[in-house]
Amino acid sequence: MNEIQIIKAIHSPTLETVLMVETVLKQAGQVMTFAELKRALPKKVMHQTLKVIIDYLQISSKIIIGVKGILWIFEERKELNKLIGKGLEL
């Protein structure tokens, strides 16, 4: 492994951390600055790790980042979840 790969491996977020950040952003219901997000998290997250999560959420179109901060924009399709729940498991 070269140095860049080692640095990326150290700051790879766990699924638990990604879900924690998603939950905080969803529940906020308004624009949050990066600093506000860090303070709102129930556990401390390394700055670099949080940046990786924010990049992922932006790429996956779950958040939008503007000059005033970060806003959760993803809306779950409840009808689809109902159909999946009623569906036949293969």
Secondary structure, 3 states (H helix, E strand, C coil): CCHHHHHHHHCCCCHHHHHHHHHHHHHHCCCECHHHHHHHCCCCCCHHHHHHHHHHHHHCCCEEEECCEEEECCCCCHHHHHHHHHCCCC
